[in-house]
Amino acid sequence: MQLIFDSLTGNVRRLAGRVAQRLEAPPALDVRHAEPDGDFLLLTYTFHRGEVPDTTLAFLARHGHRLRGVVASGSYHWGTHFARAADVIAARYSVPVVAKVNKGGTDTDVAQITGWVQTHRTELL
Ligand SMILES: Cc1cc2nc3c(=O)[nH]c(=O)nc-3n(C[C@H](O)[C@H](O)[C@H](O)COP(=O)(O)O)c2cc1C
């Protein structure tokens, strides 16, 4: 399973990097360049009151059939809209919300996401 991320200010890029490192996997790929050839876990962020970034939507329009789970970052500051991008994507593509994280996530978040990938991957990373 590949790791694919979308990030504007770096929080999700750093989170994805930490997960890849912990998995001893190849680097996570940016949605702007990624052309996945198998299943992937998407890590993205939440924008404009609970919405999915356009860059993520464009990527999923082409590759959503290979999406297996979603992680969304957000900020607690946004209250009920916190990390809502995960819920929107999970509902649209019928995949699980693997995690919702504040900003770049905690060590516990990294461990949980890593564990999910280890449990669900069917291909060598
Ligand atoms: C204009 C703007 C709107 C945002 N809207 C939300 C939101 O609705 N819900 C949320 O949880 N976080 C929201 N955030 C916070 C980001 O999702 C959060 O900072 C995230 O970690 C950014 O990831 P990145 O650094 O990888 O781009 C918003 C941030 C900005 C700048």
The ligand as a Gaussian input file, in Angstrom:
#p B3LYP/6-31G(d) Opt

LIG

0 1
 C       -8.024000      28.946000       5.529000
 C       -7.924000      27.724000       6.402000
 C       -9.073000      26.987000       6.639000
 C       -9.032000      25.870000       7.475000
 N      -10.181000      25.180000       7.716000
 C      -10.162000      24.139000       8.582000
 C      -11.356000      23.429000       8.900000
 O      -12.454000      23.712000       8.414000
 N      -11.269000      22.390000       9.762000
 C      -10.091000      22.002000      10.344000
 O      -10.077000      21.061000      11.132000
 N       -8.925000      22.666000      10.050000
 C       -8.934000      23.694000       9.195000
 N       -7.778000      24.362000       8.901000
 C       -6.522000      23.899000       9.537000
 C       -5.684000      22.980000       8.621000
 O       -6.441000      21.889000       8.145000
 C       -4.503000      22.437000       9.453000
 O       -3.677000      23.507000       9.833000
 C       -3.719000      21.391000       8.718000
 O       -2.780000      20.814000       9.605000
 C       -2.991000      21.957000       7.511000
 O       -2.231000      20.929000       6.923000
 P       -0.933000      21.264000       6.044000
 O        0.041000      22.024000       6.942000
 O       -0.378000      19.951000       5.626000
 O       -1.378000      22.101000       4.907000
 C       -7.805000      25.466000       8.075000
 C       -6.647000      26.211000       7.794000
 C       -6.692000      27.329000       6.979000
 C       -5.425000      28.113000       6.733000

